[in-house]
Amino acid sequence: MSPLAAALDEVATALGGAHDPWWVIGSAAAWLHGVETPVADVDVLLSRRDALVVATAWRGEKAVRGPSDRFRSSPFVRLEGASLPIELMAALHVCSAGRWLAVRPRTRQSIGPVYVPEPAELEAMFTLFGRPKDDERAGLLRTIVDRSSAGPR
């Protein structure tokens, strides 16, 4: 089993008792949709309540981090000791054009043991994030979205 597949199983296990919807976002979600992109960690968007429960129950090392000039969440917790690091983000906001905007997916689909936003919504999320790596992933997802909306050939 690849480290990413193992980490996704670990995310699903850790969130098995979640009270609220949660999503894998970022590079792992793009990869699950078929984008060939490196995945260094698994980003999980979830409720504050579930983030606190998962972080408290985590047996490995964890680091609580503060906001950056571009992103903030409450809490932001990086869990170590899984096959890949897992980053928990509750109440995620991104600063775009000087305004803080909430990141809250409207779509939710299961792929394997986890949930992700649908490709078009994930593409929009990457575009909002606006970093070079996010712009690249948005473009790759756009190709997948365009192919699926074109219908069968």
Stockholm file with secondary structure:
# STOCKHOLM 1.0

chainA/1-153         MSPLAAALDEVATALGGAHDPWWVIGSAAAWLHGVETPVADVDVLLSRRDALVVATAWRGEKAVRGPSDRFRSSPFVRLEGASLPIELMAALHVCSAGRWLAVRPRTRQSIGPVYVPEPAELEAMFTLFGRPKDDERAGLLRTIVDRSSAGPR
#=GR chainA/1-153 SS CCHHHHHHHHHHHHTTTCSSCCEEEHHHHHHHTTCCCCCSSEEEEECHHHHHHHHHHCCSCEEEECCCSSEECSSEEEECSSSSCEEEEESCEEEETTEEEECCCSCCEEETTEEECCHHHHHHHHHHHCCHHHHHHHHHHHHHHHHHHTCCC
#=GC SS_cons         CCHHHHHHHHHHHHTTTCSSCCEEEHHHHHHHTTCCCCCSSEEEEECHHHHHHHHHHCCSCEEEECCCSSEECSSEEEECSSSSCEEEEESCEEEETTEEEECCCSCCEEETTEEECCHHHHHHHHHHHCCHHHHHHHHHHHHHHHHHHTCCC
//
